[in-house]
Amino acid sequence: MRRKELEVTDRLMIEGIIKNAKFCRLGLSLENKPYVFPLIFGYKNNTLYIHSTGGGKKVEIIKQNNNVCFELEAKTKIIENALSCKWDVHYQTIIGFGKAIFIENIEEKTKALDIIMKHYSNNEIQYSETYLKITTVIKIKIEEMTAKQNGYPELSN
């Protein structure tokens, strides 16, 4: 990390950033061509969970190259200034790398979908057997991640 003074190393703070993030951007690559897309996610035990209805481009890419990069952000705010070079951005971000693994077992799929839903709601959700069969659920085992924040001194390590 170039700006070490912005690095967040406290595990509880990192987990807080993940909890406050609403979207994940997942980066994939196939034949030296990058592909990035936003999605909803869940997180538990150093693992991200995502889903897809059936196939699609991300599923096809992951089948051929399961190395992923992800980005999460929370508390973003643009700080305006009369001088253009004095604008700033306050943020909390995480960038990480991992391996995407397809979950095939219905019970594991259900648990993973529950983790995703828990990130956004405390409502209990029921899934039909048909839905579970056609839904692609992917877990991303995080191999490394770094967190950074700017403009939130009260949250410093």
C-alpha positions as CSV (number, residue, x, y, z in Angstrom):
1,M,0.0,0.0,0.0
2,R,1.4,3.3,-1.1
3,R,-0.2,5.5,1.6
4,K,0.5,3.5,4.8
5,E,-1.1,6.3,7.0
6,L,-4.5,5.4,5.5
7,E,-4.2,1.7,6.0
8,V,-6.6,0.0,8.4
9,T,-5.2,-3.1,10.1
10,D,-7.5,-3.6,13.0
11,R,-9.6,-6.7,12.3
12,L,-12.8,-5.3,14.0
13,M,-12.6,-2.2,11.9
14,I,-12.1,-4.2,8.7
15,E,-15.2,-6.3,9.6
16,G,-17.1,-3.1,10.3
17,I,-16.2,-1.8,6.8
18,I,-17.5,-5.1,5.3
19,K,-20.7,-4.9,7.4
20,N,-21.4,-1.3,6.2
21,A,-20.6,-2.0,2.5
22,K,-23.7,-2.3,0.4
23,F,-22.2,-3.5,-2.9
24,C,-19.2,-5.6,-4.0
25,R,-17.4,-5.1,-7.3
26,L,-16.0,-8.3,-8.5
27,G,-13.1,-8.3,-11.0
28,L,-12.5,-11.3,-13.2
29,S,-10.2,-11.9,-16.2
30,L,-10.4,-14.2,-19.2
31,E,-7.8,-14.3,-21.9
32,N,-6.2,-11.1,-20.6
33,K,-9.5,-9.2,-20.8
34,P,-10.8,-7.8,-17.5
35,Y,-14.5,-7.9,-16.5
36,V,-15.8,-6.0,-13.5
37,F,-19.4,-5.9,-12.2
38,P,-21.3,-4.8,-9.1
39,L,-23.3,-7.3,-7.0
40,I,-24.8,-7.9,-3.6
41,F,-22.9,-10.1,-1.3
42,G,-22.7,-11.8,2.1
43,Y,-19.7,-12.3,4.3
44,K,-18.8,-14.8,7.0
45,N,-15.5,-16.3,8.3
46,N,-13.2,-14.7,5.8
47,T,-15.4,-15.8,2.9
48,L,-17.6,-13.7,0.5
49,Y,-20.8,-15.2,-0.9
50,I,-22.5,-14.2,-4.1
51,H,-25.2,-15.6,-6.4
52,S,-26.4,-15.6,-9.9
53,T,-29.5,-16.8,-11.5
54,G,-28.3,-19.6,-13.8
55,G,-25.4,-18.9,-16.1
56,G,-24.2,-15.6,-17.5
57,K,-20.8,-14.1,-18.3
58,K,-19.4,-14.1,-14.7
59,V,-20.2,-17.8,-14.3
60,E,-18.6,-18.7,-17.6
61,I,-15.5,-16.7,-16.7
62,I,-15.2,-18.2,-13.3
63,K,-15.5,-21.7,-14.7
64,Q,-12.3,-20.9,-16.8
65,N,-10.4,-18.7,-14.3
66,N,-11.5,-18.7,-10.7
67,N,-9.0,-16.1,-9.5
68,V,-11.0,-13.0,-8.5
69,C,-10.3,-9.5,-7.2
70,F,-13.0,-7.7,-5.2
71,E,-13.7,-4.2,-3.9
72,L,-16.0,-3.1,-1.1
73,E,-16.6,0.5,0.0
74,A,-18.4,2.2,2.8
75,K,-19.0,5.8,4.0
76,T,-18.1,7.5,0.8
77,K,-18.4,11.2,0.6
78,I,-17.1,13.8,-1.9
79,I,-15.6,16.9,-0.1
80,E,-16.0,19.9,-2.4
81,N,-13.7,23.0,-2.4
82,A,-13.6,26.2,-4.3
83,L,-10.1,25.2,-5.6
84,S,-10.4,22.2,-7.9
85,C,-7.1,20.6,-6.7
86,K,-8.4,20.8,-3.1
87,W,-11.4,18.4,-3.6
88,D,-11.1,15.2,-1.5
89,V,-13.0,12.0,-1.0
90,H,-13.7,10.5,2.4
91,Y,-14.1,6.7,2.2
92,Q,-13.5,3.3,3.7
93,T,-12.5,0.6,1.2
94,I,-11.3,-2.9,1.0
95,I,-9.6,-4.6,-1.9
96,G,-9.0,-8.3,-1.8
97,F,-8.1,-11.4,-3.8
98,G,-9.4,-14.9,-3.6
99,K,-10.6,-18.0,-5.4
100,A,-14.2,-18.5,-6.5
101,I,-15.8,-21.9,-5.8
102,F,-19.2,-23.0,-6.9
103,I,-21.5,-24.4,-4.2
104,E,-23.5,-27.4,-5.5
105,N,-25.0,-28.9,-2.3
106,I,-28.5,-27.6,-1.6
107,E,-28.0,-27.3,2.1
108,E,-24.8,-25.3,1.6
109,K,-26.5,-23.1,-1.0
110,T,-29.2,-22.3,1.5
111,K,-26.7,-21.3,4.2
112,A,-24.8,-19.1,1.7
113,L,-28.0,-17.4,0.5
114,D,-29.0,-16.8,4.2
115,I,-25.6,-15.1,4.7
116,I,-26.2,-12.9,1.7
117,M,-29.7,-12.0,2.9
118,K,-28.6,-11.4,6.5
119,H,-26.2,-8.7,5.1
120,Y,-29.2,-6.7,4.0
121,S,-32.1,-7.8,6.2
122,N,-33.1,-9.6,9.4
123,N,-36.1,-11.1,7.7
124,E,-36.2,-14.8,7.5
125,I,-36.3,-15.9,3.8
126,Q,-37.6,-19.2,2.4
127,Y,-36.3,-20.6,-0.9
128,S,-38.2,-22.9,-3.1
129,E,-36.5,-26.1,-4.2
130,T,-36.8,-25.0,-7.8
131,Y,-35.1,-21.7,-7.1
132,L,-32.2,-23.4,-5.2
133,K,-31.7,-25.8,-8.2
134,I,-31.4,-23.0,-10.8
135,T,-29.5,-20.5,-8.7
136,T,-25.7,-20.5,-8.9
137,V,-24.1,-19.8,-5.6
138,I,-20.4,-18.9,-5.3
139,K,-18.1,-18.6,-2.3
140,I,-15.0,-16.6,-2.5
141,K,-12.3,-17.8,-0.1
142,I,-10.4,-14.6,0.7
143,E,-6.6,-15.1,0.3
144,E,-5.6,-11.5,1.1
145,M,-7.2,-8.2,1.6
146,T,-6.2,-4.6,2.5
147,A,-8.4,-1.9,4.0
148,K,-8.0,1.8,3.8
149,Q,-9.8,4.9,5.0
150,N,-9.6,8.6,4.5
151,G,-11.4,11.3,6.4
152,Y,-12.5,9.3,9.4
153,P,-10.0,10.0,12.2
154,E,-12.4,8.9,14.9
155,L,-12.1,5.4,13.4
156,S,-8.3,5.2,13.3
157,N,-6.5,2.0,14.5
